[in-house]
Amino acid sequence: MKHSIDDLFPKGLLRPELFMGVASSITARAVGVNLSEAGQPSGSHFSGGRYGRGEVGEFVLIEGQQNLLLGRVTEVRLPELDRRSIKPDYVGTNNLDAIGQIQLLGCVAMDDLVVTAGVDTYPRLGDRVYAAPHRFIALLPRLMEKDSKDDNPVLLDLGAVDVAQESTISIKPERLFGRHCAILGATGGGKSWTTARVIEECLKHKAKLILIDATGEYRGFSGTDVEHYHLGEPVERADKSISCTLPPTSFVESDFVALFEPAGKVQGPRMRAAIRSLRLAKLKPALAPDGYIRKLDQSKKPVHDAEKETGVSSKLDDPSQPFDAKHLVLQIEQECVYPDGFGAVKGQKDITKWGGDDGNFSHCLSLVARINGVLTSPAFKCVFSSSDQQLTQKIDNFIGSDRKLLRICLSGIAYEFNAREIIANVIGRYLLTKARNREFLKHPVVVIVDEAHNFLGRQIGADDYAAKLDAFEIIAKEGRKYGLNICLATQRPRDITEGVLSQMGTLIVHRLTNDRDREVVERACGEIDRSASAFLPNLRPGEAAIIGADFPIPLTIQIREPEMRPKSDGPNFQKYWSLSTED
């Protein structure tokens, strides 16, 4: 859709009321400006919004020879000779000879107002500089689109540049999620607030969201379009939340390797052999009347014949082929045998059957103890000891329904045995499998992963049998083409692999005080430089910078308060520590 200055700004885009000064120096990346209003004790108000007209962080427009230039004030100072004029009794004057430094961000075409990153023609000395109207800044997400044809697009109202209503920032969902999204911010910066706001806005439309809620703070969402499910026993349960199980059939071999952590040159091969035998037991129950295949002093022929059958051999080494983990200890014992038995003649080997105990089971006792510990652990009750409804079936039903939000609460899963990480990875891989089967192409799904630093970039187990929990990383790399997009929320960007962050087309960045976190953001998003990231430590709670491939010009907005505020508040010390508090 073509835009016109006359249509959007009937009284003009460069308003005399917003005049700031004139260009006094020009370099390849910045423009110096003589600020005529910098000495005023406060900013000015225009059309319902406040304008500093010479304050750090302010967006400005510079007259150009062909187009307008969009920039941001990064520095305000006095010439060295004039700095002594600022004394303790200074009260403000418009005669102050201040100099501003403007970071150049992009160009604004005068015919259709399309905004592009970079500079095509630089300004000249003496060109006039104006504060950018808030309404213009609010329109930037749409003005940065090259071929927008939607007259009535689906828009998500996230926040505003200023308190003025005209400064509302609304973003198309494909620009927010189309190349994946990450919501980043230190504790208390507003990350959870933004996540809740994004979910609320999506629920106003025909959305399809799956929320992995690690802490239970989003349990307040309600309505006919929302479904709540939980694994384990959360301390705080959402209304009408249904307890579910995650069937062991959803696990693959690497999940069990991560769970049981075999060590050494004996445990690993024996466990993998046992898993292979239990797959055969599942496929050919006649071979395993007790649920596992006996090998101690038993004939090999029935097993070998079954392994050669069509439709069986190809499945035995398939990592996703299910087996009964409850019999794993017994099967490991059966794998600790000599490869050949003994015949009737003393000392003669019988290659047709297995031999007796080879003594290696003693080396597997620590593995056996861990397996038994996992199988009986409360952390995995929802996997191995539960008769609740299957979460995988609930996901399938949700995908085929008109519901908009499916929330999966993991707060009831204990941290022992890396249970949370492994279970979350299993859920992610299940969604990835459905995506690869083309089930999301007609109705795209966004999976929101809260506290993502706990689930991405993790490797569990010893070096020889390490298991990488990479389901969500793979979604970030290839899910887009299958209609499965991811939105990560984390307070520790440095714990997310750079490769994953680089796949995030849009970053909503709240206050980041850690230098390593800011460096990770800079490397992951080539459109932001140190001048832009310098604002990140000083963002107010709820204030965020929107950066990314679809936002080549970083925007700083105040996120609107969500109606459903996350339940992430800590204990009230004043209430519970007061001596006057009654029991």
C-alpha positions as CSV (number, residue, x, y, z in Angstrom):
1,M,0.0,0.0,0.0
2,K,1.4,3.4,-1.0
3,H,1.6,6.0,1.6
4,S,1.5,9.8,1.1
5,I,2.7,12.6,3.3
6,D,-0.5,14.5,2.5
7,D,-2.7,11.6,3.6
8,L,-0.8,10.7,6.7
9,F,0.4,14.2,7.7
10,P,-1.9,16.8,6.2
11,K,0.0,19.6,8.0
12,G,3.4,18.3,7.0
13,L,6.0,15.9,8.4
14,L,8.6,18.5,9.3
15,R,6.7,20.8,11.7
16,P,8.2,24.1,12.7
17,E,7.1,23.4,16.3
18,L,9.6,20.5,16.3
19,F,12.6,22.3,14.9
20,M,15.8,21.4,16.8
21,G,18.7,22.9,15.0
22,V,21.0,22.7,11.9
23,A,23.6,20.3,10.8
24,S,27.1,21.5,11.7
25,S,29.3,18.4,10.9
26,I,28.8,15.3,8.8
27,T,30.6,12.0,8.8
28,A,29.8,8.6,7.2
29,R,27.9,7.4,10.3
30,A,26.9,10.5,12.2
31,V,25.7,14.1,11.9
32,G,26.6,16.9,14.4
33,V,23.9,19.5,15.0
34,N,23.8,22.8,16.7
35,L,20.9,22.5,19.1
36,S,18.8,25.6,19.5
37,E,16.5,24.2,22.2
38,A,18.9,22.1,24.3
39,G,19.2,24.6,27.0
40,Q,15.5,24.7,27.8
41,P,14.7,23.4,31.4
42,S,12.2,20.9,29.9
43,G,10.9,19.5,26.7
44,S,7.9,20.9,24.8
45,H,4.5,19.3,24.2
46,F,3.0,19.0,20.8
47,S,-0.1,17.1,19.6
48,G,-0.4,15.3,22.8
49,G,3.2,14.1,23.1
50,R,6.4,15.3,24.7
51,Y,9.4,16.2,22.7
52,G,12.8,16.8,24.2
53,R,14.1,18.6,21.1
54,G,17.7,17.8,22.0
55,E,17.6,14.8,24.4
56,V,19.6,11.6,24.1
57,G,17.5,8.8,22.6
58,E,15.2,11.1,20.6
59,F,14.4,10.3,17.0
60,V,15.0,13.1,14.5
61,L,14.4,13.9,10.8
62,I,17.1,15.7,8.8
63,E,16.3,17.5,5.5
64,G,18.2,15.9,2.7
65,Q,18.9,16.7,-0.9
66,Q,16.6,14.0,-2.2
67,N,15.0,12.2,0.8
68,L,14.7,12.8,4.5
69,L,17.2,11.1,6.8
70,L,16.1,9.3,10.0
71,G,18.5,9.4,13.0
72,R,18.7,9.2,16.7
73,V,20.4,11.5,19.2
74,T,23.3,9.7,20.9
75,E,25.1,12.6,22.6
76,V,24.5,16.2,23.7
77,R,27.4,18.3,24.9
78,L,28.8,21.8,25.0
79,P,32.0,23.0,23.3
80,E,34.9,22.9,25.6
81,L,35.1,26.7,25.9
82,D,31.4,27.0,26.8
83,R,31.1,24.1,29.3
84,R,31.9,26.5,32.2
85,S,28.6,28.3,31.5
86,I,26.8,25.4,33.3
87,K,27.0,26.5,36.9
88,P,25.1,25.3,40.0
89,D,22.6,28.2,39.6
90,Y,21.9,27.3,36.0
91,V,18.1,27.3,35.3
92,G,18.0,26.9,31.5
93,T,18.2,29.1,28.5
94,N,17.5,28.7,24.8
95,N,20.7,30.5,24.0
96,L,22.9,27.6,25.1
97,D,25.3,26.7,22.3
98,A,24.9,22.9,22.6
99,I,26.1,20.3,20.1
100,G,24.3,17.1,19.4
101,Q,25.5,13.8,17.8
102,I,23.0,12.0,15.7
103,Q,23.4,8.4,14.7
104,L,22.1,7.9,11.1
105,L,19.6,5.1,10.8
106,G,18.0,5.3,7.4
107,C,16.2,7.2,4.7
108,V,12.6,8.3,4.2
109,A,11.3,8.5,0.6
110,M,9.4,11.7,0.2
111,D,6.9,10.3,-2.3
112,D,5.6,7.2,-0.5
113,L,7.3,7.5,3.0
114,V,9.0,4.1,2.6
115,V,11.8,3.8,5.1
116,T,15.0,2.0,4.3
117,A,18.1,1.3,6.3
118,G,21.3,3.0,5.3
119,V,22.0,6.4,3.7
120,D,21.7,7.1,0.0
121,T,22.5,10.8,0.1
122,Y,24.1,12.6,3.0
123,P,22.8,16.0,4.3
124,R,24.7,19.2,3.8
125,L,26.0,21.7,6.3
126,G,23.1,23.9,7.4
127,D,20.4,21.4,6.7
128,R,17.6,21.7,9.2
129,V,16.9,19.0,11.9
130,Y,13.5,18.3,13.4
131,A,12.2,16.0,16.1
132,A,10.4,13.1,14.4
133,P,6.6,13.1,15.2
134,H,5.6,10.3,17.4
135,R,3.0,9.2,14.9
136,F,5.6,8.8,12.3
137,I,7.8,6.7,14.6
138,A,4.7,4.6,15.4
139,L,4.2,4.0,11.7
140,L,7.8,2.8,11.2
141,P,7.0,-0.9,11.3
142,R,4.6,-0.5,8.3
143,L,6.7,2.1,6.6
144,M,9.7,-0.3,6.6
145,E,7.7,-2.8,4.5
146,K,8.7,-2.8,0.9
147,D,5.6,-4.3,-0.7
148,S,2.7,-3.9,1.7
149,K,-0.6,-4.5,0.0
150,D,-2.9,-5.1,2.9
151,D,-5.4,-2.4,3.6
152,N,-6.7,-4.0,6.8
153,P,-3.9,-6.2,8.1
154,V,-3.9,-8.2,11.3
155,L,-1.9,-6.1,13.8
156,L,-0.6,-6.7,17.3
157,D,-0.7,-3.7,19.5
158,L,2.4,-4.0,21.7
159,G,3.0,-0.5,23.0
160,A,3.7,3.1,22.3
161,V,6.5,5.6,21.7
162,D,4.8,8.0,24.0
163,V,1.7,8.2,26.2
164,A,-0.1,9.8,23.2
165,Q,-2.6,7.5,21.6
166,E,-1.2,8.4,18.1
167,S,2.1,6.8,19.0
168,T,0.8,3.2,19.3
169,I,3.2,0.6,17.8
170,S,1.3,-2.1,16.0
171,I,3.2,-5.0,14.3
172,K,2.1,-7.6,11.8
173,P,2.4,-11.2,13.3
174,E,4.5,-12.3,10.2
175,R,7.0,-9.5,11.0
176,L,7.1,-10.5,14.6
177,F,7.2,-14.3,14.3
178,G,7.9,-14.9,10.6
179,R,11.6,-15.3,11.1
180,H,11.2,-16.4,14.8
181,C,11.3,-14.1,17.8
182,A,13.2,-13.7,21.0
183,I,12.2,-11.7,24.1
184,L,15.3,-10.8,26.1
185,G,15.8,-9.0,29.3
186,A,17.3,-9.1,32.8
187,T,15.2,-9.9,35.8
188,G,12.7,-7.1,36.5
189,G,13.1,-5.6,33.0
190,G,9.6,-6.6,31.8
191,K,10.3,-9.8,29.8
192,S,7.4,-11.7,31.3
193,W,5.2,-8.6,30.9
194,T,6.0,-8.5,27.2
195,T,5.4,-12.2,26.7
196,A,2.0,-11.9,28.3
197,R,1.2,-8.9,26.1
198,V,2.2,-10.7,23.0
199,I,0.0,-13.7,23.9
200,E,-3.0,-11.4,24.7
201,E,-2.7,-9.7,21.3
202,C,-2.4,-13.0,19.5
203,L,-5.6,-14.3,21.2
204,K,-7.6,-11.4,19.6
205,H,-7.0,-13.1,16.3
206,K,-7.2,-16.6,14.8
207,A,-3.9,-17.6,16.4
208,K,-2.4,-20.9,17.2
209,L,0.0,-20.8,20.2
210,I,1.7,-23.5,22.3
211,L,3.3,-22.1,25.5
212,I,6.0,-24.0,27.4
213,D,5.5,-22.5,30.8
214,A,8.6,-23.4,32.9
215,T,7.5,-21.6,36.1
216,G,3.7,-21.5,36.0
217,E,3.6,-17.7,35.9
218,Y,1.2,-17.6,32.9
219,R,-1.5,-19.7,34.6
220,G,-3.9,-16.7,34.7
221,F,-4.9,-17.0,31.0
222,S,-8.5,-18.1,30.7
223,G,-11.4,-18.4,28.3
224,T,-12.9,-20.8,25.9
225,D,-9.9,-20.4,23.6
226,V,-7.4,-21.5,26.2
227,E,-6.4,-25.0,27.3
228,H,-4.2,-25.7,30.3
229,Y,-2.2,-29.0,30.9
230,H,0.4,-29.8,33.4
231,L,3.0,-32.5,34.0
232,G,3.8,-33.4,37.6
233,E,2.2,-31.6,40.5
234,P,2.6,-27.8,40.2
235,V,2.4,-25.8,43.4
236,E,0.0,-23.4,41.7
237,R,-2.4,-24.9,39.3
238,A,-4.4,-23.0,36.7
239,D,-8.2,-23.3,36.8
240,K,-9.4,-26.4,34.8
241,S,-5.8,-27.5,34.2
242,I,-5.6,-31.2,33.3
243,S,-2.9,-33.5,34.5
244,C,-1.2,-35.3,31.7
245,T,1.4,-38.0,31.0
246,L,4.2,-37.9,28.5
247,P,4.3,-41.5,27.2
248,P,7.7,-43.2,27.0
249,T,6.9,-43.9,23.3
250,S,7.6,-40.2,22.7
251,F,11.2,-40.7,23.8
252,V,14.0,-41.7,21.4
253,E,17.2,-43.5,22.2
254,S,19.2,-40.3,22.9
255,D,16.6,-39.3,25.5
256,F,17.3,-42.5,27.4
257,V,21.0,-42.0,27.0
258,A,20.6,-38.5,28.5
259,L,18.5,-39.9,31.3
260,F,20.6,-42.9,32.3
261,E,24.0,-41.5,31.5
262,P,25.9,-44.8,30.8
263,A,29.6,-44.5,31.5
264,G,32.7,-46.4,30.4
265,K,33.3,-49.0,27.7
266,V,30.9,-51.5,29.2
267,Q,27.7,-49.7,30.2
268,G,27.1,-47.9,27.0
269,P,27.3,-50.9,24.6
270,R,25.3,-53.1,27.0
271,M,22.5,-50.5,27.4
272,R,22.3,-49.9,23.6
273,A,22.2,-53.7,23.0
274,A,19.4,-54.0,25.7
275,I,17.4,-51.3,24.0
276,R,17.7,-53.1,20.7
277,S,16.6,-56.3,22.2
278,L,13.6,-54.6,23.9
279,R,12.6,-53.1,20.5
280,L,12.5,-56.7,19.2
281,A,10.5,-57.8,22.2
282,K,8.0,-55.1,21.4
283,L,7.8,-56.1,17.7
284,K,7.8,-59.9,18.3
285,P,6.1,-60.4,21.7
286,A,6.2,-64.2,21.3
287,L,10.0,-64.0,21.9
288,A,9.5,-62.2,25.2
289,P,6.7,-63.7,27.3
290,D,8.0,-61.9,30.3
291,G,8.5,-58.6,28.4
292,Y,12.2,-59.1,27.8
293,I,14.3,-61.5,25.7
294,R,16.2,-64.1,27.7
295,K,19.7,-64.8,26.4
296,L,21.6,-66.6,29.3
297,D,22.3,-70.0,27.9
298,Q,19.5,-69.6,25.3
299,S,19.4,-70.5,21.6
300,K,20.2,-67.6,19.2
301,K,18.1,-68.9,16.3
302,P,14.6,-67.6,17.2
303,V,16.1,-64.1,17.8
304,H,18.2,-64.1,14.7
305,D,15.3,-65.4,12.5
306,A,13.0,-62.6,13.9
307,E,15.7,-60.0,13.3
308,K,15.8,-60.9,9.6
309,E,12.1,-60.6,9.0
310,T,10.8,-58.0,6.6
311,G,9.6,-55.0,8.5
312,V,11.6,-55.9,11.6
313,S,15.2,-55.5,10.8
314,S,14.9,-51.9,9.7
315,K,13.2,-50.9,12.9
316,L,15.6,-52.4,15.4
317,D,18.2,-49.6,14.9
318,D,15.6,-46.8,14.5
319,P,16.2,-44.3,17.4
320,S,12.5,-43.5,17.5
321,Q,11.3,-47.2,17.7
322,P,9.5,-47.6,21.0
323,F,10.4,-50.2,23.7
324,D,9.4,-50.9,27.3
325,A,11.9,-49.1,29.5
326,K,10.6,-50.8,32.6
327,H,12.4,-54.0,31.5
328,L,15.7,-52.3,30.8
329,V,17.5,-53.5,33.9
330,L,16.5,-57.1,33.3
331,Q,17.5,-56.9,29.6
332,I,20.9,-55.4,30.5
333,E,21.5,-58.4,32.7
334,Q,20.7,-60.7,29.7
335,E,23.2,-58.8,27.5
336,C,26.0,-59.5,29.9
337,V,26.7,-63.0,28.5
338,Y,29.4,-64.7,26.6
339,P,28.9,-64.5,22.8
340,D,28.9,-68.3,22.6
341,G,27.9,-71.1,24.8
342,F,29.5,-74.5,25.4
343,G,28.7,-77.8,23.7
344,A,28.4,-81.3,25.1
345,V,32.1,-81.8,24.7
346,K,34.1,-80.1,27.4
347,G,35.8,-77.0,26.1
348,Q,33.9,-77.0,22.8
349,K,32.1,-73.7,21.9
350,D,28.5,-73.8,20.7
351,I,28.0,-70.8,18.4
352,T,24.2,-71.5,18.1
353,K,23.5,-70.2,21.6
354,W,24.7,-67.6,24.1
355,G,26.8,-68.5,27.1
356,G,26.5,-67.7,30.7
357,D,27.1,-64.6,32.8
358,D,30.4,-63.0,31.6
359,G,30.8,-61.0,34.8
360,N,30.2,-57.6,33.2
361,F,26.9,-57.0,35.0
362,S,28.9,-55.9,38.0
363,H,30.3,-53.0,36.0
364,C,26.8,-52.0,35.2
365,L,25.6,-51.7,38.8
366,S,25.9,-47.9,38.9
367,L,23.9,-47.7,35.6
368,V,21.3,-50.1,37.0
369,A,21.0,-47.9,40.2
370,R,20.4,-44.8,38.1
371,I,17.9,-46.5,35.8
372,N,15.9,-47.7,38.9
373,G,16.2,-44.2,40.4
374,V,14.8,-42.6,37.2
375,L,12.0,-45.1,36.8
376,T,10.8,-44.6,40.4
377,S,11.6,-40.9,40.7
378,P,8.6,-38.5,41.3
379,A,10.2,-36.3,38.6
380,F,9.3,-38.9,36.0
381,K,6.1,-40.1,37.4
382,C,4.3,-38.4,34.5
383,V,6.3,-40.6,32.1
384,F,6.7,-44.1,33.7
385,S,4.0,-44.3,36.5
386,S,1.0,-42.3,35.4
387,S,-2.3,-43.3,33.9
388,D,-3.3,-39.7,33.1
389,Q,-4.3,-38.6,29.6
390,Q,-1.5,-38.4,27.1
391,L,-0.1,-34.9,26.3
392,T,0.7,-35.9,22.8
393,Q,-2.9,-36.7,22.1
394,K,-3.9,-33.3,23.6
395,I,-1.5,-31.6,21.3
396,D,-3.0,-33.4,18.3
397,N,-6.5,-32.5,19.4
398,F,-5.5,-28.8,19.9
399,I,-4.0,-28.6,16.4
400,G,-7.3,-29.8,14.9
401,S,-9.5,-27.6,17.0
402,D,-10.4,-23.9,17.0
403,R,-8.7,-23.2,20.3
404,K,-6.0,-20.6,20.2
405,L,-3.6,-21.2,23.2
406,L,-2.3,-24.5,24.6
407,R,-0.3,-24.0,27.8
408,I,1.9,-26.8,29.0
409,C,3.0,-26.2,32.6
410,L,6.4,-27.8,33.6
411,S,6.6,-26.2,37.1
412,G,5.6,-29.5,38.7
413,I,8.6,-31.3,37.2
414,A,11.6,-31.7,39.6
415,Y,15.1,-30.7,38.6
416,E,16.7,-34.0,39.4
417,F,18.0,-36.2,36.5
418,N,17.6,-33.1,34.2
419,A,14.0,-34.0,34.0
420,R,12.7,-30.6,32.9
421,E,15.2,-30.2,30.2
422,I,14.7,-33.7,28.8
423,I,10.9,-33.5,28.9
424,A,10.8,-30.1,27.3
425,N,13.1,-31.4,24.5
426,V,10.7,-34.4,24.0
427,I,7.8,-32.0,23.5
428,G,9.8,-29.8,21.1
429,R,10.8,-32.8,19.0
430,Y,7.2,-34.0,18.9
431,L,6.2,-30.6,17.5
432,L,9.1,-30.7,15.0
433,T,8.0,-34.1,13.8
434,K,4.5,-32.9,13.2
435,A,5.9,-29.9,11.4
436,R,8.0,-32.0,9.1
437,N,4.9,-34.0,8.3
438,R,3.4,-30.8,6.9
439,E,0.7,-30.5,9.5
440,F,1.2,-26.8,10.2
441,L,1.4,-25.4,6.7
442,K,-2.2,-24.3,6.5
443,H,-2.4,-22.9,10.0
444,P,1.0,-21.8,11.3
445,V,1.9,-22.5,14.9
446,V,4.0,-20.4,17.2
447,V,5.6,-22.3,20.1
448,I,6.6,-19.9,23.0
449,V,9.4,-21.2,25.2
450,D,9.7,-19.4,28.5
451,E,13.0,-19.5,30.4
452,A,14.5,-20.8,27.2
453,H,18.1,-20.7,28.5
454,N,17.2,-23.9,30.5
455,F,16.2,-25.8,27.4
456,L,18.5,-24.7,24.6
457,G,22.1,-25.4,24.0
458,R,22.2,-28.2,26.7
459,Q,24.3,-31.3,26.5
460,I,23.8,-34.1,29.0
461,G,26.0,-37.1,29.8
462,A,29.6,-38.2,29.5
463,D,31.6,-37.4,26.4
464,D,31.3,-40.9,25.0
465,Y,27.5,-41.0,25.3
466,A,26.6,-37.3,25.5
467,A,23.1,-36.4,24.4
468,K,22.4,-32.9,22.9
469,L,19.0,-31.5,23.7
470,D,18.6,-29.7,20.4
471,A,14.9,-30.0,19.5
472,F,14.2,-26.2,19.8
473,E,17.4,-25.4,18.1
474,I,16.4,-27.4,15.1
475,I,13.0,-25.7,15.1
476,A,14.7,-22.4,15.0
477,K,16.8,-23.5,12.1
478,E,14.3,-25.2,9.9
479,G,10.8,-24.9,11.5
480,R,9.9,-21.7,9.6
481,K,9.5,-23.5,6.2
482,Y,7.1,-26.0,7.8
483,G,4.9,-23.4,9.5
484,L,6.3,-23.9,13.0
485,N,7.8,-20.7,14.4
486,I,9.4,-20.2,17.8
487,C,9.4,-17.4,20.3
488,L,12.1,-17.6,23.0
489,A,11.9,-15.7,26.3
490,T,15.0,-15.6,28.4
491,Q,16.9,-13.5,30.9
492,R,20.2,-15.0,30.0
493,P,20.9,-14.5,26.2
494,R,24.5,-15.5,26.8
495,D,23.3,-19.1,27.5
496,I,21.5,-19.3,24.2
497,T,23.9,-20.4,21.4
498,E,24.8,-17.7,19.0
499,G,23.7,-19.9,16.1
500,V,20.1,-20.0,17.6
501,L,20.0,-16.3,18.3
502,S,21.2,-15.5,14.8
503,Q,18.1,-17.3,13.5
504,M,15.8,-14.9,15.4
505,G,14.5,-12.4,12.9
506,T,13.1,-10.2,15.6
507,L,14.5,-9.4,19.0
508,I,12.5,-7.6,21.7
509,V,15.2,-6.5,24.1
510,H,14.5,-5.2,27.6
511,R,17.2,-3.9,30.0
512,L,20.4,-5.8,29.7
513,T,23.0,-5.0,32.4
514,N,25.4,-7.8,31.6
515,D,28.1,-6.9,29.1
516,R,28.2,-10.5,27.8
517,D,24.5,-10.5,27.1
518,R,24.7,-7.2,25.1
519,E,27.6,-8.6,23.1
520,V,25.6,-11.7,22.3
521,V,22.8,-9.5,21.0
522,E,25.1,-7.4,19.0
523,R,26.7,-10.4,17.3
524,A,23.3,-12.1,16.7
525,C,21.8,-9.0,15.0
526,G,24.0,-7.3,12.5
527,E,21.6,-4.3,12.3
528,I,22.5,-3.1,15.7
529,D,25.8,-1.5,16.6
530,R,27.3,-0.3,19.8
531,S,25.6,3.1,19.6
532,A,22.2,1.4,19.6
533,S,23.1,-1.3,22.2
534,A,24.4,1.5,24.5
535,F,20.8,2.3,25.4
536,L,20.0,-1.3,26.6
537,P,21.3,-1.0,30.2
538,N,19.2,2.1,30.8
539,L,15.8,1.0,29.5
540,R,13.0,1.5,32.0
541,P,11.0,-1.5,33.3
542,G,8.6,-2.4,30.5
543,E,10.5,-0.5,27.9
544,A,12.1,-2.5,25.1
545,A,14.0,-2.1,21.9
546,I,12.7,-3.9,18.8
547,I,15.5,-5.0,16.6
548,G,15.9,-7.4,13.7
549,A,15.9,-8.2,10.0
550,D,12.4,-6.9,9.6
551,F,13.2,-3.9,11.8
552,P,16.5,-2.6,10.4
553,I,15.9,0.6,12.3
554,P,15.7,-0.2,16.0
555,L,12.6,1.1,17.8
556,T,12.3,1.8,21.5
557,I,8.8,1.5,22.9
558,Q,7.0,1.2,26.2
559,I,5.2,-2.1,26.2
560,R,1.5,-1.8,27.3
561,E,0.4,-3.4,30.5
562,P,-1.2,-6.8,29.8
563,E,-4.6,-7.5,31.2
564,M,-3.3,-10.8,32.5
565,R,-0.3,-9.9,34.4
566,P,2.2,-12.8,34.9
567,K,2.2,-14.2,38.4
568,S,5.9,-13.8,38.9
569,D,6.1,-11.7,42.1
570,G,8.2,-13.0,44.9
571,P,7.2,-13.1,48.6
572,N,6.1,-9.9,50.3
573,F,8.8,-9.4,53.0
574,Q,7.0,-6.4,54.6
575,K,3.9,-8.6,55.1
576,Y,5.5,-11.7,56.4
577,W,8.5,-10.3,58.3
578,S,6.7,-7.6,60.2
579,L,6.6,-8.2,63.9
580,S,3.0,-7.0,63.9
581,T,1.9,-9.8,61.6
582,E,-0.6,-12.1,63.2
583,D,-0.5,-15.9,62.6
